[in-house]
Amino acid sequence: MGKRLTQIATRTGDDGTTGLGDNTRVPKHSARVQAMGDVDELNSHIGLLLCEKLPDEVRTLLVEVQHQLFNLGGELSIPGYELIKPEALAVLDDALALHNGRLPKLEEFILPAGTRAASQAHVCRTVARRAERSVVAVGQSEQVNDTPRRYLNRLSDLMFVLARVLNRIDGGDDVYWKSERMARGGADPQ
């Protein structure tokens, strides 16, 4: 792994390149750098979500997710290196099963809305999907391990479920899309 930064303004990126963890330099517009940036943005949005009042188990989970996303970004920055382990997927799978099991079955699409915490979880969900697409794009031309892509896919699902959980705090509910079918009382279109 490359040296840790001891100063932030190095000016080495002034030429439009950036250094990867293996000390190679790549253009800042490269697919790998885009993916690293999307993962960093996702981690920042989760940090913002952590500013909200959250159940302790959700807070603990999201702090763990932040650490795993940092690992994921590190793995992307060092081609061929593995930092995020399959065990991290198991944590997400367990959390999905736990929280989804407590929720009523979805019968209609929901809007990315509700409480501020739930809405921020939806932002995290959409940024996770973008980060996933970016990792897939890197994999089209370079070798990328499977776990980062799978982790981001699973994390997006988890953020959707957590948004639903957070909307139910203090007796709230999902914000449902007002479809024509729902307006007709649930009847399917003829």
ABEGO torsion letter per residue (X at the ends): XBBBBABABAGAAAAGBBBBAAGBBBBAABAAAAAAAAAAAAAAAAAAAAABBBBAAAAAAAAAAAAAAAAAAAAAABBGBBABBAAAAAAAAAAAAAAAAABBBBABBBBBBEBAAAAAAAAAAAAAAAAAAAAAAAAAABBBBAAAAAAAAAAAAAAAAAAAAAAABGGBBBBBBBBAAAAAGGBBBX
